[in-house]
Amino acid sequence: MARRSSAPGKIILSGEYAVLFGKRAIAVPSAERLSVSFTPQRTGGTVVAWEGADPRWIEYAKRILLELEKASGHMHGSVVITGNLPLGKGMGSSTALVVATARCLLGHDCEAAARNVEDTVNPGHSGLDFAVIWQELPMLFQRGKKPEAMELMRDIIAGATFLDTGTPNETTPELVKWIRSREKALRSPIETIGECTERLLRAEPLKEVMRDHHRAQVALGVVPKSVQETIAAIEKHGGSAKVLGAGARTGGGGMVLVIG
């Protein structure tokens, strides 16, 4: 019989990049999800179908399957992937696909195997995406410590909207490596982003905190010029916005969270 599972993306409220350097971060699961179904067959290997997906995402899905086969043995059948989670735009799609595929093929009691796959296919990750997407709860995250569920953060983005500013030209691992290489020069924006998390924990309005967080992301160099101009226009009209996830040096900035 066919098996099916799904996983949400994630929305980082505060903490992009600063979490790599020990600062705390807050993220919530997204309403958008990726779903994976698997229909086993006796022979023929594994075939992946993902309508409308870029071929690079098909190859990424196959890589996840290969890593899972190392843990569970070779599988034969068809894998169908669907969903409305934006791909490669800062909302955790790569991790969501790992979690949804692992649960579909191995069952829900497969956290260790899923973590191993995540470590392999998303090298250098902070662990934040996995924690939020696996638990499907708002989380307070700090590297080296157990993530804390935050039920009170669930409705913090009620009424928010999302703006698609295009696909980044750089991958998240590339951007993480670039930020790490400039750690000393980026201490001030990293501290600002870390303090934004603490301000949210003190119940300061997200709309106000987001403005400072955005400026710190600009200082990191991960908000393309066109996206800066868009957010400036949003702020001029009384709103607040920030790039979600890794952002970009060039190309689109991925998804932008907008409130107000």
PyMOL commands that set and color helices and strands:
alter all, ss='L'
color gray80, all
select helices_A, chain A and resi 18-21+55-72+93-106+111-121+128-135+151-153+172-180+184-201+206-220+225-236
alter helices_A, ss='H'
color red, helices_A
select strands_A, chain A and resi 3-14+25-40+46-49+77-83+139-141+148-149+161-164+240-243+255-259
alter strands_A, ss='S'
color yellow, strands_A
deselect
rebuild
show_as cartoon
